[in-house]
Amino acid sequence: MPTLPKEFADLERFVTAGWALPREHARWKRRVTSSIAEIKDFYETLLPRMDAMVKYLDRHPLSEVPEGDRPLLYLALAFMDVSPSWEVFHAADLPEPVFEIDRMHIVERPYPWELAT
C-alpha cells in the first residue's frame, strides 16, 4: 500500500527502507547506522526531487499537513539530516563521534498536529 502522494511514488522505496521517521532521534540513528552507499543513494535520489517536495508540502501550513503527506515530510527532514553526512563528511557520522548514539538524548518538540490531540 503506497504511503506517498502519487507524484512521489518513485521515492516509496525509502519509506519501505525506514527513512520516513517522524522523530529526529530515530532519523539520526537511521543515518549513523546506514552504510555510506545507502546514504549516497538516499541523498542523490532525493536531491533533484527536493524542490518539488517542498512545493508540494508548502500547500499547507505545518500545523495542517495532512496525515497522508507526513511520510513525505519525514523524508524531507531525513534528507536534511543526511545532507551534511554526504556533502561534508562522505560518512554516516563523524569518524570519531564525540557521543555514542545510545547516549544521545535529543529533546524534540511535538509537531503542531500532536498538540491538537
PyMOL commands that set and color helices and strands:
alter all, ss='L'
color gray80, all
select helices_A, chain A and resi 6-16+24-32+36-57+62-64+67-89+101-103+112-115
alter helices_A, ss='H'
color red, helices_A
deselect
rebuild
show_as cartoon
